[in-house]
Amino acid sequence: MNWQQLISNKRLGQEEAHIARRDDRTEFRRDYDRLIFSAPFRRLQNKTQVFPLPGSVFVHNRLTHSLEVASVGRSLGDDVARRLIELHPELADSHISEIGSIVSAACLAHDMGNPPFGHSGERAIATYFSEGPGLKYKDLVTDEEWADITHFDGNANAFRLLTHQFKGRRPGGFVLTYSTLASIVKYPFPAIKAKKQKFGYFQQEADIYNKIKDDLGLCGRHPLVYLVEAADDICYEIMDLEDAHKLKILTFDETKKLMLGFVPEDRHARIEEHSKEVSDKNELIVYYRSCAIGELVKECVNVFIKNEEAILKGEFEGSLIKHTCPLISDAYNKCVDVAVHRIYNSRDVIDTELAGYRIIYTLVELFTDAVMNPDKAYSQLLLGRISSQYEVDSIGIYPRLLAVLDFISGMTDVFALDLFRKINGQSLPAV
């Protein structure tokens, strides 16, 4: 792979168009703006990140997480672009300086395909078909299509959301640049080739992905995927610690120790000196968090530059964080261990996952049956709740099943819960 080809401002759906622009935004900044003003992005504010949606203590949701990932991603991309131009002066007049904008836009989009209740929602969708009543549809679709449905994943669904031409929408979906779209495909293969749950695109979008892949000369992941992944990993672990401290799952001393674990010990005294002016413990955690993120960003940039050749050859394996220096990788692994044992297995998180699983499983079951049996009286009532953009009347089983999943995955947590309650007769519209 080569940088000149990898960084392309060609837009999906407007490949032949030459549009006159009236402002100075680059095409990649347009991607960012187009995403941040979109309805699917706004809906992330009502989708769970890890902890239940906020009560008296505000914790991260998918929207705030995505904005923070985009910020860290821009820092990673800008630093990598500067270092690459230093190494390859011939790239100075190319789009290489726009890496920060591309990565930040991809970071905004990376969670847009997640269903309500996150991974619990993904599991509910997949297991309805792989273990539940949905098994009866297995022989009605191809093996490739069945793999899509039984491995349903938010990553692939994000690519679909951004590129699929839903009914009444323009060709090319969001009409984003090829480089931004390629930068969100963390797993550049279809579900039929996935060893675990994760994959990059559904069969309906395979031709679109392959067109982008060929145009950009990809042999595996787009290199900028590593920066998007690093930004997500950094924010996921570090911000979960901050939320856990606010919710009193972790003590101040535990959280401080984990965050300062990323900083060389010879700098701890200077950090403590600067922190003396702050008495609020939440604000101190914010300061320690910024120190941790700064160290992680610097080290991930170093790993990327050090392994540039392997990345461009498609031979680099694992994440950037996996290849960081022992200080950083050890500190990160300690955070992961604490998160798994103390945060993700906390009672509130598990209770939310249990409830979310049941809600999404039930909605998938009811709406799938309605789409497959549209002449039933109850089916017609349910179908009346589905927006016309979702092609539930498509010819073929696979497109209709995907239309159901498009509808459900686009819901917010609160909308899904409200619809579940109404369907089960537990609530009625306000009068």
N, C-alpha and C positions, 0 to 999 in steps of 0.2 A: 504494500500500500504506500501511497505517497501523499504528502500534505496538500499539494496543489489540487489533486483530484478529490481528496477527502472533504475539503471545505468548499462546499458548493452552495450558492444561493438560489439554485433552481427550485421552483415551487411545484409541489404536487398538484396537478390539475391546471397549472398555468405554464407548462413547459415551453410552449411556443409563444407565450405572450410577452410583449414588451410594453410595460406599463409605465407611464410618466409619473414620477413621484413629485409631490409638492413640499416635502420637508427633507430634513437631513438624516432621518433615521436609516440605519442600515437594514437590510432585509432580515437580519437575525434579531435586531431590536424589535422589528415588526412582529416576529414570531412571539416574542416575550409579551408584547402589548396585546396581541390577539388572544393569547391564552389567559392573561390575567383579567381581561374584561369579559370572558366567556361565562355562560351559565354553569357548565359542568365544573369549572374551577371554583366558582362561588359556592357551589354545593358542598365542597370539601369542608366548609366551616361547620357542617353538621354531620360529619363522619368521624367516628372514633379513631384516635391514633393508637393509644394503648389503654389509658384509663377511661372510665365512663365519662360521658359528656359532663361538663362542669356543673357543680352545684355552687357552693359558697367559695370554693377555691378554684381558680381558673388554671386548667392544665391544657396541654397541647391537643389540638384536633388536627385533622389532615390538612387544613388550610394553613394554619400557623406553621406546621411542620414543613409544608412545601415551600412557603416563603423563606423560611430559615435555610432550607436545603439550597434554594436558589441563590441566596446570599453567599453561602459557603462555596457553592459551585462557581459563582462568578470570581471569587478570590482565587480558587484553584485554577480556573481557566486563564485568568489574566496573568498569574505568575508563570504558568506553563508557557503561554504565548511569548512572554518576555524572554524566558530562557531559551525557547526554540529559535527565536530571531537572533539571539546572541550566538547560538550554535550554527545557525544556517542563515547568514545575512541575505542570501538570495531570496528568502521568503518574505522580506520586509514589505514588498509591494503587493503581497497576496492577501487573502482573507484571513491569514493566520492570526492577525491581531484581534479577530472577532471571536476567538475561542471562548473567552469569558461570557460573551453574550449568548453563544450557542449553548454552552453548558448550563447557564442559568435558566434559559428557556426550557431546555429538556428537563431540568430539575423541577420546574413548575408543573410539568406535564406528567411526571413519573408515577404519580399516585392517582391520576384522574380516572383510571379504569377500575379502581378498587370498588367492590360492592359494599353495601352497608355492613358494619361490624367487622370490616377487615378480613383477616385470615379466617375467622370463624365463619363469615359469610361465604368465602371461597370454598371452604370445606363442605358447607351445607349444600352448595350448588353441585359440587363434584360428586358427593356421596349420594345425593338423590338419584343420580343416574348410575353410579357404579355399584351401589348397594341396595337402593330402594326401588320403588315402583317404576322409576325411569328406566330400569333395565330392559323393559319391554320394547324400547325403541332401538336397541343395539343392532338388531338385524335389519333395520330400515335405513341405516346410513352406512357410509364407508368406514373402514377402519381408521382412516385419517380424521374423519369428522367425529367419530366416536371418541377418539383420543382428545380432541379439542374440548368436548363437553365434559368428559370425566376427569380432565386435568384443569378445569377452568381456573384461570389465573389472572390477577389484576394487571400484570405486566403486559400480557398479550392483549388484554381488553383495552388498555390505554392506547396501544397502537391502532386497534380497531376504531376506537372512539375518534381518534385524530384523523383517520384516513378514509373511513367508510362513508359512502354517500347514502345517508339516511333519506327516507322519503321526504321530498320537499326541500332538500338541502342541495348545495352546489357540489359539483364534482370535485374530488380531492379532499373532502371533509373540511378540516380547518385550513387547508391550503398552506401548509407550513413548508419550510425549506427542507430539501432532502437531508441535509446534515443534521438539522434538529431532530427530524423523525428518526434517523439512524441512531442518534445518540441516546434514545430511550430504549432501544432494543437490547436489553441486557443478556438475553438468551437467543442468539441468532439461528434458531432452528424451530421447526414445527413441533407440535405436541407428540406426534408419532415417534419422534426421535428423542424425546425427553426421558432422562433416566429417573427423574423425580417429578414433582408437581410442576416445576417451572418450565416455561417455553416462551417463545418470542412473538408468535403471530398465529392467528387462526387460518384455516384453509381458505376462507373467503378473501383474506388479505395477502395470501402467499404471492400472488402475481405482483402486487404493489410492492411488497418487500423486496422481491427479486429484482424488480426494475430499479429500485433505489440502490440495492446492493451492487448491481452491475454498473450503474452509472458512477458510483463512488469508488468502484474497484475494491470492494470489501473482500477480505478473506478471513472471516470470523467477525468478531465484534468490531464496531467502529471504535477507534482509539479513545474518543471522548466519552464513551460509555464508562470507562474506568474512572473518570473524574466525576461523572454523575453518581456512580456507585459509591465512591469515596465520600462525597458530600452527604449522601443519604446515610451511610454508615456512621459518619461522624455525628450528625445531628440526632440520629436515632438513639445511639447509646448515651451521648452526653446529656441531651435534653431530657431523656427518660430519668436520668439521675436527679436532675433539677426538679422535675415533677414529683418524683418519689420523696424528695426532701420536703417539698411544700405540703405533701399529703401525710408527712410524718411516718412514712414507711422506712426511710433512712434517717439517721441522726445527722446533725450538722457535722460532727467530727468524721463520721463515715464518709459522707459526701465529699467533704474537703479533702480527705486523704486520697480518695479515688481520683479526683480531678487533678490534684497536684502530683499524682503519680506520673503524669505525662511530662512534667517539667524537671529538668536536671536539678539535682539537690543543691548545687552551688548557686542556684538562682532563687531558692526558697526564701532565704533571708530578705532579699530585695522585695519579693512579692509580699511577704508579711509586713515589711515596713510601709509599703504603699497601702496595704489594707487597714492600717491603724486608724485612718481617717473615717472608716465606715464602721458603724455599730450594728446596723441592721443585718441579721444573719442571712436573710434571703438575698440582700444586695451583695454580701460577701460571696455567696455561692455564685452569683452572676459574674463576679470578678474572676473567681477561680475557673469558672466555666470558660470564660473568654481566653484565659491563659492556656487551658487544655486544647481548645479548638485551634488556637494559633499554632501550637506545637504540631498538632495533627496535620494541619494544612501544609505547613512547611515541610514536614517529613514526606507526605504523600506526593508533593511536587518533586522532591528529590528522587523518590522512587520512580516516578513517571519518566523523568529526564534520564535517569541512569539506565532505564530499560526501554528507551525509545525504540531502539532497533528491533528488539524482540516483539514489542507491541505492534510495530508496523509490519512485521513478518507474520503476525497472528500466532506467535509462539509463546506469548506471556500467559502464564496460568495463575489463577487466583485473583484476589483483590489487591489493590495498592496497599491497604492496611496490613494485609498478611505479610508483605515484604518489607515492612518498616523496620527500623533498628530495634534491638531488644528492649530498650527502655519503653518505646512507644507501644510495641506489640504486646509486651507483658502488661502494661497498664491497661490497654484496651481489653485484653483477655480477662483481666480482673473485673472490669466493668461488665463485660458480657456475663460472667459467672454470677455476679451479684444480681444483674437484671433477670436472669433466668430463674434463680432460686428465691429472690426476695420481691421482685416486681411483677414479672409476668405470671407468677403463681400466687399472687396475692388474691384474697377472697373476692374483692370487688372486680378485679379483672376477669377472674374465672366465671363469676356470676354473669357478667356482661356477655362473655363468650357463649355461655350456655343459653342465655335468653336469645342472643343474636342468631345462634345456630337454628334454634327452633323457629324463630320468626322467618328467616330466609328459606329454610327447608319447606315450611308450610306454603309460603308464597310461590315458590318454584312449583310445588306439587299442584296447587290450585290453578295457576295460570297456564302451566303446561297442559293440563287436562282441558282447560277451556279452549286453548288454541288448537288442540288436536280434535276436539269435539265441539266445534263452534255452533252447531244447531241446537244444543241443549239450552234450556231456558236459563239455567244458572250460569252457563258459559257466556251467554250473551250479556248478562249483567256484569260479569267480570271483564269481558272484552271492552265494555264501555268505559272502563277505567284506564285503558291503555291509549297513550297518545298516538295520533295517526302517523307519526314519523317512524314508528316501529312496524316492520313489515310482517305482521302476524298472519297475513293472508297470502304469504308467498307460496309459490308452487314448490313443493319439496319439504321433507321433514326437517332437514338440517337448518335451512334458513329460518324456518318457523321457530325452532328451538332456540336459535341464536337471538331471534327477535325478543323472545321471552326474557332471555338473559340480559339483553340490552336494556329492556325496561326495568328489570329488578336491580341490576347493578348500578343504574343511574340514580336510584333512590338515595335519599339521605337516611340516616338511622331513624330520625324522628318520623319521617314520612312512612318508612317501612313499618315501624311500630304502630303508628296510627292506622294504617291500612289493615294490618294484622288484627288489631282490636275491632275494627268495624266489621271485617269479614266474619269474625268469630262472635259478633253480636255483643261485644264487651263495651262498645261506645257508639253513640249516635252523633250526627252533626249537631252543632249548637243551634238552638232555636231562639 
